[in-house]
């Protein structure tokens, strides 16, 4: 990406030399943390407290002298860089957002003896010129590719692209951004048209026709069922994943592997199948379930974290970095473009698709969380602190929105460890080790150390303080998606759940029945917001399977081939994806 930013003055270093700044000095780190903490307008770089930089004096082909600067946005991850050039007599710089191809690389910028710049480090030596017209960077920038290969494919230049938006996305974005009271119009439509629009209650099957699944498959623990549900069978009519079983009926709460895709399994249940102790428990934070949501089917997909890595990607447009209009006036600061002092990620580029180096290893993608417009609190304690507690997110170790204490957070650490838990201020010393993070509200389930099990969160049935659907007096039952972490003797499993019609109380009960240590909400109301697709190889063919029939409508068809969302073209929304571990 070519961006124009005002130059910040600094001293030039000796021509032709190189400075390694992989580990900033303690004095520099203190200063950068002050930048990070300051409640003021700042650049995206000042939001990166661990950043390191290399600077060299350069000369262009026309003999004009200048400075090249390479910023490693998080040296613990060493994936995202920004390369910038300043030239004598010019006030602006040219900046390029670079990404390493599938591995951590410690890069520095080196001045070439006869002019121009070279990127060097970890086996890479690559001449990139100085961004001049017709040069390597200029050509890559004009390619129009979301990821333009550089240095023989060892690096990518991330280019700005338009992310795909459905008609629903276009209408809701237009109403929110351009029509007074647009959010209320959207709320009316959701209440009147989307309530139970995707409700599926399943068709009863027979126990004798339940079929069988392959034995010896490593999988998550089954759900805790009521005795009467143990003999039931359900025909999940809208399930589109190819479950490896010999019949169409599935036993509620049981896990079935996907055909030809090891380490991924599927289960289905309705809240009425859950063990009575959980279904009818009297926790103050959970509402009683009505007849509709008690019978509404839930589809769950479990990913074995011993075999799969989790990644998180921001969309081209969402979530934004500016203000949500939800927080009360006293929590907002009109002087700032956003709650963290920035209003956009520039010169960083968000391009809404899987990195090319990961495409062949990707086994599944699923939609992320709420847009920024819904990603903050209007009511309760969280609305009154930290500018309304806007949901935070991190990609490739780069902080794009600060992680807020008290919020449910999906985390991937630098070593690949996955966790789903509430972020707290005590976690901040480990912030540099976070590779990916996505916050979305408050917990549906959190771990109770005394009971040694997951229990419903304190705010599950409080619509305003929990920020579940927007209004303190709106009891909206709708299509929802959630994420949970299950730890069992079989291993650690990340479980994605699609609720065809549910309130947060029903979500909590289902996740509790599946022995989840922690669970959080994702998005809601439409198939594109609860999208999940799996990818597998059958012979020479690559097959795309969607969680629910109808989700394929969000994809594209190119010629006769299906081009899946997130994998084949940029999308405007954030998402998660899972890849097979390289060691396997």
C-alpha positions in Angstrom: 0.0 0.0 0.0 1.2 3.5 -0.8 0.2 6.0 1.9 1.0 9.6 2.5 1.8 10.6 6.1 3.4 13.6 7.6 7.1 13.1 8.5 8.1 12.9 12.1 11.6 14.3 12.5 14.6 12.1 13.5 18.3 12.2 13.1 19.9 10.6 10.1 22.4 7.8 10.6 25.6 7.2 8.7 25.1 6.4 5.0 25.2 2.8 4.1 25.0 1.5 7.7 22.3 -0.7 9.2 20.8 -0.6 12.7 19.2 -3.7 14.1 16.3 -2.7 16.5 14.7 -6.1 17.1 14.6 -5.5 20.8 14.0 -1.8 21.8 16.0 -0.5 24.8 14.2 -0.2 28.1 14.1 3.5 27.7 12.5 3.3 24.3 9.9 0.8 25.6 9.0 3.1 28.5 8.4 6.0 26.1 6.4 3.8 23.7 4.2 2.6 26.6 3.5 6.2 27.5 2.4 6.7 23.8 0.2 3.7 24.1 -1.4 4.7 27.3 -2.0 8.4 26.4 -5.6 9.4 26.0 -4.9 11.6 23.0 -4.9 11.6 19.2 -2.2 9.2 18.0 -0.9 7.3 15.0 -1.3 3.5 14.6 2.4 3.2 15.4 1.9 4.9 18.7 -0.7 2.2 19.5 2.1 -0.4 19.3 4.1 -0.3 22.6 6.5 -3.0 21.5 7.4 -1.7 18.1 11.0 -1.7 16.8 12.5 0.2 13.9 15.5 0.3 11.6 16.5 3.6 9.8 19.0 4.2 7.1 20.1 7.1 5.0 19.3 6.5 1.3 19.8 8.0 -2.1 17.4 7.8 -5.1 18.5 7.4 -8.7 18.1 11.2 -9.2 20.6 11.8 -6.4 18.0 13.1 -4.0 18.9 12.0 -0.4 16.4 10.7 2.1 15.7 8.2 4.9 14.3 4.7 4.8 12.5 3.4 7.9 11.3 -0.2 8.6 9.0 -0.7 11.6 8.5 -4.2 13.0 5.1 -3.7 14.7 5.7 -6.5 17.2 9.1 -8.2 17.3 7.7 -11.1 19.3 5.6 -12.0 16.3 7.6 -10.4 13.4 5.0 -10.7 10.8 3.8 -7.2 10.0 6.1 -4.4 8.9 5.8 -0.9 7.5 8.5 0.4 5.2 8.5 4.1 4.7 10.7 6.6 2.7 11.2 10.3 3.3 13.0 12.5 0.8 14.7 15.9 1.1 12.3 18.8 0.3 9.2 16.7 0.8 6.8 16.8 3.7 5.2 13.4 3.1 6.4 9.9 3.1 5.6 6.8 1.1 4.6 3.8 3.2 4.1 0.2 2.4 2.5 -2.5 4.6 4.5 -5.7 4.3 3.7 -9.2 5.7 6.0 -12.2 5.9 4.8 -15.3 4.1 3.8 -17.8 6.8 6.7 -17.5 9.2 8.3 -15.0 11.6 11.1 -13.1 10.0 13.3 -10.5 11.7 14.0 -7.9 9.0 16.1 -4.8 8.7 16.4 -2.2 5.9 19.9 -1.8 4.4 21.1 1.0 2.2 22.5 -0.2 -1.2 25.9 1.2 -2.1 24.6 2.6 -5.4 21.2 3.8 -4.1 18.0 2.2 -3.1 17.1 -0.1 -0.2 17.5 -3.8 0.6 15.4 -5.8 3.1 17.6 -8.4 4.9 17.1 -10.9 7.6 16.5 -14.6 8.4 17.8 -15.8 5.0 16.1 -13.0 3.0 18.1 -10.5 1.0 15.8 -8.6 -1.3 16.3 -5.3 -3.2 13.1 -3.3 -3.1 14.3 0.0 -4.5 12.8 3.2 -3.0 9.2 3.0 -4.2 9.9 5.0 -7.3 7.6 4.7 -10.3 8.2 1.4 -12.1 10.1 0.0 -9.2 9.4 -3.2 -7.3 7.2 -1.7 -4.7 5.3 0.5 -7.2 4.7 -2.4 -9.5 3.4 -4.5 -6.6 1.2 -1.7 -5.4 -0.4 -1.3 -8.8 -1.0 -5.0 -9.2 -4.4 -4.8 -7.5 -3.7 -8.0 -5.6 -4.7 -8.2 -2.0 -1.3 -9.8 -1.3 1.3 -8.9 -3.9 4.4 -11.2 -3.7 7.8 -9.7 -3.1 11.2 -11.1 -2.7 10.4 -14.4 -4.5 7.3 -14.9 -2.4 9.0 -14.5 1.0 7.1 -11.3 1.6 3.8 -9.8 0.5 2.8 -6.2 0.0 -0.8 -5.8 1.4 -2.8 -3.7 -1.0 -6.1 -2.0 -0.3 -9.0 -3.8 -1.9 -12.8 -3.6 -1.8 -14.3 -6.3 0.4 -17.4 -8.3 -0.6 -20.6 -7.1 1.0 -24.0 -8.8 0.7 -27.1 -6.7 0.0 -28.0 -6.9 3.7 -24.6 -5.4 4.6 -25.0 -2.6 2.1 -28.4 -1.7 3.4 -27.5 -1.8 7.1 -24.3 0.2 6.6 -26.1 2.8 4.6 -28.9 3.2 7.2 -26.4 3.4 10.1 -24.1 5.9 8.3 -26.6 8.1 6.4 -30.1 7.9 7.9 -31.2 9.6 11.1 -32.6 6.9 13.4 -31.2 4.2 11.0 -30.2 2.0 13.9 -33.8 2.0 15.2 -35.1 1.0 11.7 -32.6 -1.9 11.7 -33.8 -2.9 15.2 -37.4 -2.9 14.0 -36.6 -5.0 11.0 -34.7 -7.5 13.1 -37.5 -7.8 15.6 -40.3 -8.1 13.1 -38.6 -10.1 10.3 -35.7 -12.0 11.8 -37.3 -13.4 14.9 -37.3 -17.2 14.3 -36.6 -16.7 10.6 -34.0 -19.5 10.8 -35.7 -21.6 13.4 -35.1 -25.3 12.9 -36.7 -27.9 15.2 -35.6 -31.0 13.3 -37.6 -34.0 12.4 -37.6 -37.0 14.8 -35.8 -40.1 13.6 -35.9 -43.6 14.9 -33.3 -45.1 17.3 -33.1 -48.2 15.2 -32.1 -46.2 12.2 -29.4 -44.2 13.9 -26.5 -45.6 11.9 -23.0 -45.7 13.2 -19.9 -43.5 13.2 -16.3 -44.7 12.8 -14.9 -45.9 16.1 -11.6 -44.9 17.6 -12.0 -41.2 16.6 -10.5 -38.7 19.0 -13.2 -36.2 19.8 -14.6 -33.9 22.5 -16.8 -35.0 25.4 -20.5 -35.5 24.5 -23.2 -33.3 26.0 -24.9 -34.1 29.3 -28.4 -35.3 28.3 -31.6 -36.1 30.1 -32.4 -39.8 30.3 -35.3 -39.6 27.9 -33.1 -37.9 25.3 -30.5 -40.7 25.2 -32.7 -42.8 23.0 -33.9 -40.0 20.7 -32.7 -39.4 17.1 -33.0 -36.2 15.1 -32.9 -35.6 11.4 -31.0 -32.2 11.0 -32.6 -31.2 7.7 -30.5 -28.0 7.1 -27.1 -29.4 8.2 -24.9 -29.3 5.0 -21.7 -30.7 6.4 -21.0 -34.3 5.3 -21.1 -36.3 8.6 -19.3 -39.6 8.5 -22.2 -41.8 9.6 -24.3 -44.4 7.8 -27.7 -42.8 8.4 -29.4 -39.4 8.3 -30.5 -39.5 12.0 -28.1 -38.2 14.6 -28.1 -38.9 18.3 -28.4 -35.6 20.2 -25.3 -34.5 22.1 -23.0 -37.1 20.4 -20.1 -36.1 18.2 -19.7 -37.4 14.6 -16.5 -36.8 12.6 -16.7 -35.1 9.2 -16.1 -37.4 6.3 -12.5 -37.0 4.9 -11.6 -34.3 7.3 -10.0 -35.6 10.4 -9.8 -33.5 13.6 -13.2 -31.8 12.9 -16.5 -33.2 14.3 -20.2 -32.2 14.4 -22.9 -32.5 17.0 -26.5 -31.4 17.1 -28.9 -30.8 20.1 -31.9 -28.9 21.2 -32.0 -27.3 24.7 -34.9 -29.7 25.7 -32.4 -32.6 25.3 -30.1 -31.2 28.0 -29.8 -32.8 31.4 -32.6 -31.5 33.7 -30.1 -30.2 36.3 -28.7 -27.8 33.7 -31.9 -27.1 31.7 -34.0 -26.1 34.7 -31.2 -24.8 37.0 -32.1 -21.7 39.1 -29.0 -19.5 38.5 -30.1 -15.9 38.9 -28.2 -14.9 35.7 -30.2 -17.3 33.4 -33.8 -17.0 32.3 -36.1 -19.9 31.9 -36.3 -21.1 28.3 -39.6 -20.8 26.4 -41.1 -23.6 24.3 -39.7 -22.3 21.0 -36.1 -22.0 21.9 -36.2 -25.2 23.9 -37.0 -27.1 20.7 -34.7 -25.0 18.4 -31.8 -27.1 17.0 -28.2 -26.1 17.6 -25.4 -27.3 15.4 -21.9 -27.5 16.9 -18.5 -28.0 15.1 -15.5 -29.0 17.2 -11.9 -28.4 16.2 -9.1 -30.4 17.8 -6.5 -27.9 18.9 -3.8 -30.5 19.1 -4.0 -30.7 15.3 -5.2 -27.3 14.2 -4.0 -23.7 14.5 -6.4 -20.7 14.9 -6.1 -17.4 13.1 -8.0 -14.1 13.1 -8.4 -11.6 10.3 -10.1 -8.2 10.2 -12.3 -7.5 7.2 -11.7 -4.7 4.7 -14.3 -2.5 6.5 -15.3 -4.1 9.8 -14.8 -3.9 12.6 -14.0 -0.2 12.4 -11.7 1.7 14.8 -13.8 4.8 15.3 -16.5 5.4 17.9 -19.6 3.3 18.4 -22.5 5.6 19.2 -23.6 3.3 22.1 -21.5 4.6 25.0 -23.1 7.4 27.1 -21.9 11.0 26.3 -19.8 11.0 29.5 -17.7 8.1 28.2 -17.0 9.6 24.8 -14.4 12.3 23.9 -15.2 14.3 20.9 -11.6 15.4 20.5 -10.5 11.9 19.6 -11.3 10.1 16.3 -11.9 6.9 18.2 -11.7 5.4 21.7 -8.0 4.6 21.3 -7.0 7.9 19.7 -7.1 6.6 16.1 -10.0 6.4 13.6 -8.4 4.1 11.0 -5.5 1.7 10.7 -3.7 3.7 7.9 -1.1 3.1 6.7 -1.9 -0.5 7.6 -4.1 -2.4 5.2 -6.9 -4.7 6.2 -7.8 -7.0 3.3 -10.3 -9.5 4.6 -9.0 -12.9 3.3 -6.7 -15.8 4.3 -3.0 -15.3 3.7 -1.9 -17.1 0.6 0.7 -19.2 2.4 -2.1 -20.6 4.5 -4.7 -21.4 1.8 -3.7 -25.0 1.1 -3.6 -25.8 4.9 -7.0 -24.1 5.7 -9.6 -26.6 6.9 -12.4 -24.1 8.0 -13.4 -20.5 8.3 -16.2 -18.9 10.3 -17.5 -15.4 10.8 -16.2 -13.2 13.6 -18.0 -10.8 16.0 -20.0 -7.6 16.0 -19.2 -4.5 14.0 -17.8 -1.5 15.9 -21.2 0.1 15.8 -22.5 -2.7 18.2 -19.1 -3.3 19.8 -19.4 -1.1 22.9 -21.7 -0.8 25.9 -24.7 1.5 26.3 -25.7 0.4 29.8 -24.0 -0.9 33.0 -20.6 -0.6 34.6 -18.7 -1.4 31.3 -20.4 1.5 29.6 -19.0 3.9 32.2 -15.4 3.0 32.0 -12.7 3.0 29.3 -14.8 5.1 26.9 -17.6 2.5 26.9 -15.3 -0.6 26.7 -15.2 -0.9 22.9 -14.4 -4.5 21.9 -10.7 -5.0 21.2 -8.9 -6.9 18.5 -5.3 -7.9 17.5 -4.0 -9.3 14.3 -0.5 -10.7 13.8 0.5 -9.2 17.1 -0.6 -5.7 16.0 -3.0 -3.9 18.4 -5.8 -2.4 16.3 -8.2 -1.8 19.2 -7.1 -2.1 22.9 -8.2 -5.2 24.8 -10.5 -4.1 27.5 -10.7 -5.7 30.9 -13.9 -7.6 31.7 -14.6 -8.6 28.2 -14.9 -12.1 26.7 -11.8 -12.7 24.5 -10.7 -15.4 22.0 -6.9 -15.4 22.2 -4.1 -17.0 20.2 -0.6 -16.6 21.7 2.7 -16.3 19.9 3.4 -20.0 20.5 0.0 -21.0 19.0 -1.8 -21.7 22.3 -5.5 -20.9 22.0 -7.5 -19.7 24.9 -11.0 -18.2 25.4 -11.4 -16.2 28.6 -12.1 -12.9 30.2 -9.2 -10.4 29.6 -8.1 -8.6 32.8 -5.6 -5.9 33.6 -3.3 -8.5 35.0 -2.9 -9.9 31.5 -1.3 -6.8 30.1 2.3 -7.8 30.9 1.8 -10.6 28.4 0.2 -8.4 25.7 3.3 -8.7 23.5 2.8 -12.4 23.3 -0.7 -12.2 21.8 -0.8 -13.0 18.1 -4.5 -12.8 17.6 -7.4 -11.6 19.8 -11.1 -10.8 19.3 -13.3 -9.5 22.1 -17.1 -9.7 21.9 -19.1 -8.8 24.9 -19.1 -10.6 28.2 -19.0 -14.4 29.0 -21.8 -16.8 28.4 -19.9 -19.4 30.4 -16.9 -18.8 32.7 -14.9 -21.3 34.7 -15.8 -21.7 38.4 -12.7 -23.0 40.2 -14.7 -24.0 43.3 -17.2 -26.1 41.3 -14.5 -27.1 38.8 -16.8 -26.5 35.8 -18.1 -23.8 33.5 -21.1 -21.9 34.8 -23.3 -19.1 33.2 -21.8 -15.6 33.3 -23.2 -13.0 35.6 -24.7 -10.9 32.8 -26.3 -13.6 30.6 -29.9 -12.4 31.2 -29.2 -8.7 31.6 -29.8 -7.2 28.1 -28.3 -3.8 28.7 -25.2 -4.5 30.9 -24.6 -7.7 28.8 -25.0 -5.8 25.5 -26.7 -8.8 24.0 -29.0 -7.2 21.5 -29.1 -3.5 22.1 -32.1 -2.5 24.2 -32.8 -3.1 27.9 -36.5 -3.9 27.2 -36.0 -6.1 24.1 -36.1 -9.8 24.7 -35.0 -10.8 21.2 -34.8 -14.5 20.3 -32.9 -14.9 17.0 -30.3 -16.8 15.1 -27.0 -16.6 17.0 -23.5 -18.0 16.9 -21.0 -18.6 19.8 -17.6 -20.0 20.5 -16.5 -22.1 23.5 -13.4 -23.9 24.8 -13.8 -27.5 26.0 -11.1 -29.2 27.9 -11.5 -33.0 28.5 -9.3 -36.1 28.9 -9.4 -36.3 25.1 -7.8 -32.9 24.7 -8.7 -29.3 24.1 -11.4 -28.4 21.5 -12.6 -25.1 20.1 -16.3 -25.4 19.5 -18.3 -23.2 17.2 -22.1 -23.3 17.7 -24.9 -22.2 15.4 -28.2 -21.6 17.3 -31.2 -21.5 15.0 -33.3 -19.5 17.4 -32.0 -18.6 20.9 -31.5 -16.1 23.6 -28.2 -15.9 25.5 -29.8 -18.0 28.2 -30.3 -20.9 25.8 -26.8 -20.4 24.5 -25.4 -20.6 28.0 -27.4 -23.8 28.8 -26.2 -25.6 25.7 -22.5 -24.6 26.2 -22.8 -25.7 29.8 -24.2 -29.1 28.8 -21.2 -29.5 26.4 -18.8 -29.1 29.4 -17.4 -25.8 28.1 -14.8 -24.2 30.3 -15.6 -20.8 28.8 -18.0 -19.5 26.1 -18.6 -16.2 24.3 -21.1 -14.8 21.8 -20.1 -14.0 18.2 -22.6 -12.6 15.8 -26.3 -13.0 15.1 -29.4 -12.4 12.9 -28.3 -13.7 9.4 -26.6 -16.6 7.7 -23.7 -14.3 6.5 -23.1 -13.4 10.1 -23.1 -17.0 11.4 -21.2 -18.4 8.4 -19.0 -21.5 8.6 -17.4 -23.5 5.8 -15.1 -26.5 5.8 -12.6 -27.3 3.1 -11.4 -30.8 2.2 -9.6 -32.7 -0.5 -11.2 -35.6 -2.3 -8.7 -36.9 -4.9 -7.8 -34.0 -7.1 -10.8 -31.9 -6.1 -11.1 -29.4 -3.3 -14.5 -29.5 -1.8 -16.3 -26.7 0.1 -19.0 -27.7 2.6 -21.1 -25.2 4.5 -22.5 -25.7 8.0 -26.0 -24.9 7.0 -27.7 -25.0 3.6 -28.1 -21.4 2.4 -24.7 -20.2 3.5 -23.3 -20.9 0.1 -25.3 -17.9 -1.2 -22.7 -15.7 0.4 -20.0 -17.3 -1.8 -19.3 -16.6 -5.5 -19.3 -18.7 -8.6 -16.4 -18.1 -11.0 -17.0 -20.0 -14.2 -18.2 -23.3 -12.9 -16.2 -23.2 -9.7 -17.4 -22.1 -6.3 -15.2 -19.4 -4.9 -15.7 -19.5 -1.1 -15.9 -16.4 1.1 -12.7 -15.4 3.0 -10.6 -18.0 1.1 -11.0 -16.9 -2.5 -11.9 -13.2 -2.3 -11.7 -10.3 0.3 -14.6 -9.8 2.6 -15.7 -6.7 4.5 -16.2 -8.6 7.8 -13.8 -10.1 10.2 -13.4 -13.9 10.6 -11.5 -16.8 12.1 -9.8 -19.6 10.2 -8.1 -22.9 11.1 -5.2 -24.5 9.5 -3.6 -27.9 9.9 -0.4 -27.6 12.0 2.7 -27.6 9.9 4.4 -30.3 12.0 1.7 -32.8 11.1 
